[in-house]
Structures are given as structure tokens and as C-alpha cells.
């Protein structure tokens, strides 16, 4: 698709009204990461409003999470539903502790992996990768693989199909992703001297999420747990009035401010996409969702080169996850 047509498509999507969530979540337990602010916060409010028995706000800051909880309780009139749990997606030990705590829940119906970071400067991470790759990709899939056995047990026990979604972005379309030409993609991603680092790193992290979900679903279909269904999908919430790019400076800050004013969705409107992915059926498994429906990811993702690169990304990512937590990939 030409650049001009791609821009028109994204503009049309931005101004398109999305369906207000009405599907009941009565009796269900939902986990939302990055839930103290923005899309995760508003999505959590919808889950509570629509009858969820338990909604866990998984946040890095407990105090901010408690503030979000109070606001949701006030606006929905439902108390005793929201719980605030601590997790830092950039701290792999924290991710594993959180997953261990989830094991103690009676049931888990849906997990919305919404937490992520964006930035315009290289930020090192203790793992050796840059912070965006560590949080948006490595930490996100580490949590996903740890939660899969828990979700499968819940599905069997309560005769339902659990869902796990990962929040990506439409910005995965059109990135150059020069790292795909390196012998080790993740090693190349960790280098601060890469060309176009500032404008490429966040979109590339979102692209890796799309590729990862497609590969995960493919492997789940042929793995030893294939009969124990868990729906895994990836969602594009669109460009929203969130705090994601709060670190922007100078002209980048000016540009984002203008764009938010002219075309950004409200966080509530964007949260409807998060809700829709958590409520979606088996038709969404391994798929990309946008504007609350199953859609197509970028043409490159669907190309032969995209498939080959996706396989390489997945192989490297599984190796990284095994290095962090030996045996975790057996959960697939």
C-alpha cells in the first residue's frame, strides 16, 4: 500500500466511532496490566461496569493503582471487585512473582497485556537490551508464557475458553526494521547507535508483538496442549490521548501535541478496542484486531519475508525467555 493510501486509511480509522461495550463479564476474573492510567484504566472500568467478579489492576505503582481503583469504584458504584497488584514488566523477577500470585486465583478468564513504554532516547536495561524491547516484547511474552498453563486450567475447570491479548499498534506498518538484515535481530536492537533509533524503536517493538502473537498461535496449534484452547490475539487501539509519549521533548513534543489535538481518540474510545479483544471469540486467535474487529496487519507482516522474519524473531525470543526462565517455553 502506498504511503498516501496508508495515511488515508489510518485517518479514516481514527475518526471511526467504535461500538460501546455491552457484553456481560458477569462472574469473570480479568487481569489488566498498565491499568492505573490511559487505555488499561478505562478498559478496567468497562469490565467492572459489565459485571466482572474480579478485576485486577496490575500496576508498577501501587499508590497510583489504588487511585485508579477508587475512581472506578466511584464511577461504577461497585466495590469489592477491583484489586491492585504490583508488577513491573521491565523487571523479569517481578513478572514471574506476579504470575506465581495469579496461580492462587480460583479462575482467570481474560488477561489484557496492555502495559508498555514509548520513548525517543535510548534507555539501557539490566537485561542488556534497550528498555522498550525489554518491556514491550521480552517482559510481555514472558508473562504470557507463564500465564498460559493457568489460563488452560481455568478453561478446563469452568468449561470456557480463556483469552489473552497483547496491545500493539498500527504504527507497526511502514517501519524500515533494518535489524531484520542482521544475523541476530535482538542483538541489533540493543545497540544505541542504530540509524533512526528514536523514531523506529517503538514501532519496531509493536511489530515484534504482532509477529510474536502470530508465531505463538501457530506453535500452540501443534503443541502438546493444542486441545486446551486459549485465545491469543493482538490489538491496535489507534492513536489515543494517552500518556504513552509523555517523555517527548522539543519539536517531537510539539508534533505529538498537535496530532493529539487534531486526531487522537479519547482514552475511553481507545479502551473499547482493548475490551473487544478480551471479549473476542476463537475467530480472533492469532489474529490482529483493529477498530474492534479482526483485521489484517501490514502487508509486510503477511508477506513471505514477513513470515520468514517472524520465525527468526520467535526463535530468538524463545531463546531469550529460556535464558531468563529455563523451561518456560514448554508452557506453549
C-alpha positions in Angstrom: 0.0 0.0 0.0 1.3 3.4 -0.9 2.2 5.9 1.8 -0.6 8.2 0.8 -3.2 5.4 0.9 -1.9 4.2 4.2 -2.3 7.7 5.8 -5.9 7.9 4.5 -6.7 4.5 5.9 -5.3 5.5 9.3 -7.2 8.8 9.3 -10.4 7.1 8.4 -9.8 4.6 11.3 -9.1 7.4 13.8 -12.4 9.2 13.2 -14.5 6.0 13.0 -16.9 5.6 16.0 -16.4 2.3 17.9 -19.1 0.3 19.5 -19.7 0.9 23.2 -19.0 -2.2 25.2 -22.1 -4.1 26.3 -21.1 -7.7 26.6 -21.5 -9.1 30.1 -18.5 -10.2 32.0 -20.6 -11.4 34.9 -18.7 -13.8 37.2 -15.4 -13.5 35.3 -11.9 -12.6 36.5 -10.0 -10.2 34.3 -6.3 -9.0 34.7 -5.2 -5.8 33.0 -1.6 -4.7 33.1 -0.8 -1.0 32.9 -4.2 -0.4 34.4 -3.7 2.7 36.5 -3.8 5.1 33.6 -5.0 5.5 30.0 -6.4 2.6 28.0 -5.9 0.0 30.6 -7.7 2.1 33.2 -10.7 2.8 31.0 -10.9 -0.8 29.9 -10.9 -1.9 33.5 -13.8 0.4 34.2 -15.8 -1.3 31.4 -15.0 -4.7 32.8 -16.2 -3.7 36.3 -19.3 -1.9 34.9 -20.3 -5.0 32.9 -20.3 -7.3 35.9 -16.9 -8.9 36.3 -16.5 -10.6 39.6 -12.8 -9.6 40.0 -10.7 -7.1 38.0 -7.0 -7.0 38.9 -5.2 -3.7 38.1 -1.7 -4.9 37.5 0.5 -1.8 38.0 4.1 -0.8 38.7 2.9 1.8 41.2 0.6 0.5 43.9 -0.3 4.0 45.0 -1.4 5.0 41.5 -3.3 1.7 41.2 -5.2 2.5 44.4 -6.1 5.9 43.0 -7.4 4.2 39.8 -9.3 1.7 41.9 -11.1 4.4 43.9 -12.1 6.2 40.7 -13.5 3.0 39.2 -15.4 2.2 42.3 -16.9 5.7 42.5 -18.0 5.8 38.9 -19.4 2.3 38.7 -20.8 2.0 42.2 -19.3 -1.4 42.5 -17.0 -2.1 45.5 -15.1 -5.3 46.4 -14.4 -6.1 42.7 -11.1 -4.3 42.0 -7.8 -5.4 43.4 -4.4 -3.7 42.8 -1.4 -6.0 42.3 2.1 -4.9 41.7 4.1 -5.9 38.6 6.9 -4.2 36.8 7.1 -5.5 33.2 10.7 -4.4 33.0 11.7 -6.5 36.0 11.6 -10.1 34.9 11.6 -11.3 38.5 8.6 -9.1 39.2 6.9 -10.7 36.2 7.5 -14.2 37.5 6.3 -13.3 41.0 3.2 -11.8 39.6 2.5 -14.9 37.5 3.0 -17.1 40.7 0.5 -15.0 42.5 -2.0 -15.4 39.7 -1.8 -19.2 40.3 -3.6 -18.6 43.5 -6.7 -17.3 41.8 -9.8 -19.5 41.6 -10.2 -18.6 37.9 -8.8 -16.4 35.2 -11.0 -15.6 32.2 -9.1 -12.8 30.4 -5.7 -11.2 30.5 -5.1 -7.8 28.8 -1.4 -7.2 28.5 -1.6 -3.5 27.9 1.4 -2.2 29.8 4.1 -0.7 27.6 6.5 2.2 27.3 7.5 4.6 24.5 10.4 6.9 24.2 12.7 8.8 21.9 16.0 8.2 23.6 18.0 5.0 24.2 17.4 3.7 27.7 19.6 0.8 28.7 18.1 -2.1 30.6 19.7 -4.6 33.0 19.0 -7.4 30.5 21.3 -5.9 28.0 18.5 -4.8 25.7 17.0 -1.4 25.4 14.1 -0.7 27.8 11.4 -0.7 25.1 12.4 -4.1 23.8 12.7 -5.4 27.3 9.3 -4.2 28.5 7.2 -4.3 25.3 8.5 -7.6 23.9 10.5 -9.7 26.4 8.6 -8.9 29.6 5.3 -9.1 27.7 5.9 -12.6 26.3 7.5 -13.8 29.5 4.2 -13.1 31.3 2.2 -14.6 28.5 4.0 -17.9 28.6 3.8 -18.0 32.4 0.1 -17.5 32.3 -0.8 -20.0 29.6 -1.0 -23.0 32.0 -3.1 -21.0 34.4 -5.5 -20.0 31.7 -5.8 -23.6 30.4 -6.6 -24.9 33.9 -9.3 -22.2 34.3 -10.8 -23.1 30.9 -11.0 -26.8 31.8 -12.4 -26.2 35.3 -15.1 -23.7 34.2 -15.8 -25.0 30.7 -14.9 -21.8 28.9 -12.2 -20.5 26.5 -9.9 -18.0 28.2 -8.4 -15.1 26.3 -5.0 -13.3 26.4 -4.5 -10.2 24.4 -1.5 -8.0 23.8 -1.8 -4.3 23.0 0.2 -3.5 19.9 -0.3 -0.5 17.5 -1.0 0.4 13.9 2.5 2.0 13.8 3.9 -1.5 13.1 3.0 -0.8 9.5 5.6 1.0 7.5 8.7 0.7 9.7 12.0 0.0 7.9 13.2 -2.5 10.5 16.7 -2.7 9.3 17.6 -5.0 12.1 15.9 -7.8 10.2 19.0 -7.9 8.0 21.4 -8.6 10.9 22.4 -12.1 11.9 20.9 -11.5 15.4 17.8 -9.3 15.4 17.6 -8.8 19.1 21.4 -8.1 19.4 21.0 -5.4 16.7 18.0 -3.9 18.6 20.1 -3.5 21.7 22.6 -1.2 20.0 22.0 2.6 20.7 23.8 3.6 17.5 21.3 2.2 15.1 20.1 4.6 12.4 16.6 6.1 13.0 16.7 4.8 16.6 14.4 7.5 18.0 11.5 7.1 15.5 11.9 3.4 14.8 12.3 1.7 18.2 8.7 1.9 19.5 7.1 0.9 16.1 9.5 -2.0 15.8 8.6 -3.2 19.3 5.0 -3.1 18.3 5.8 -5.0 15.1 7.6 -7.7 17.1 4.4 -8.1 19.2 2.4 -8.7 16.1 4.9 -11.2 14.8 5.2 -12.9 18.2 1.5 -13.4 18.6 1.2 -14.9 15.1 4.1 -17.3 15.9 2.8 -18.2 19.3 -0.7 -19.1 18.0 0.9 -21.2 15.3 3.0 -23.1 17.8 0.1 -23.5 20.2 -1.9 -25.2 17.4 0.7 -28.0 17.0 2.0 -28.2 20.6 1.2 -30.8 23.3 -1.6 -28.5 24.8 -3.4 -27.9 21.5 -6.7 -29.3 22.7 -6.7 -27.0 25.7 -7.8 -23.8 24.0 -6.6 -20.3 24.9 -7.4 -17.5 22.5 -4.4 -15.2 22.0 -4.7 -12.1 19.9 -3.1 -8.7 19.4 -4.9 -5.4 19.2 -4.4 -1.9 17.7 -6.2 0.7 19.9 -5.4 3.5 17.4 -3.8 6.8 18.3 -5.2 7.9 21.6 -4.9 10.7 24.1 -2.8 8.7 26.5 0.4 9.4 28.4 2.4 6.9 26.4 4.7 9.5 24.7 4.9 11.7 27.8 8.7 11.9 27.5 8.7 13.6 24.1 10.7 16.8 24.0 11.2 19.8 21.8 9.7 19.5 18.3 8.6 16.0 19.0 6.5 17.2 21.9 5.0 19.9 19.7 4.2 17.4 16.9 2.6 15.0 19.3 0.5 17.8 20.9 -0.8 18.9 17.6 -1.6 15.4 16.5 -3.4 14.6 19.7 -5.5 17.7 19.4 -6.5 17.1 15.8 -6.9 13.3 15.5 -6.4 11.4 18.7 -9.1 9.2 20.1 -10.2 9.6 23.7 -8.7 7.0 26.0 -12.2 5.7 26.6 -12.8 5.3 22.9 -9.5 3.5 22.5 -10.2 1.3 25.5 -13.2 -0.2 23.6 -10.6 -2.0 21.4 -9.0 -3.5 24.5 -12.4 -4.7 25.7 -13.3 -6.1 22.3 -10.1 -8.2 22.1 -10.7 -9.6 25.6 -14.3 -10.4 24.6 -13.5 -11.9 21.2 -14.1 -15.4 20.1 -12.0 -18.1 18.5 -12.1 -16.3 15.2 -9.6 -13.9 16.7 -7.0 -16.5 17.7 -3.6 -15.5 16.4 -5.1 -12.5 14.7 -4.7 -8.7 14.7 -7.7 -6.7 15.8 -8.3 -3.1 14.9 -11.5 -0.9 15.4 -12.9 -3.7 17.5 -12.9 -6.3 14.7 -10.4 -8.9 13.3 -8.4 -7.1 10.6 -5.2 -7.6 8.6 -1.8 -6.5 9.9 0.6 -4.8 7.5 1.2 -6.3 4.0 4.8 -6.9 5.0 3.8 -9.0 8.0 1.7 -11.1 5.7 4.4 -11.5 3.1 6.9 -14.3 2.6 9.6 -12.1 4.0 7.5 -11.2 7.0 6.8 -14.9 7.8 10.5 -15.8 7.5 11.5 -12.8 9.7 8.7 -13.6 12.1 10.1 -17.2 12.5 13.5 -15.8 13.2 12.2 -13.3 15.7 10.3 -16.0 17.5 13.2 -18.4 17.7 15.4 -15.7 19.1 12.8 -14.6 21.6 12.2 -18.1 22.9 16.0 -18.4 23.4 16.0 -15.2 25.4 13.0 -16.4 27.5 14.6 -19.7 28.2 17.7 -17.9 29.4 15.6 -15.9 31.8 13.4 -18.8 33.0 14.6 -22.3 31.9 11.6 -24.4 30.8 9.1 -21.6 30.3 8.7 -22.3 26.6 7.3 -25.8 27.5 4.2 -23.9 28.5 3.3 -23.3 24.9 
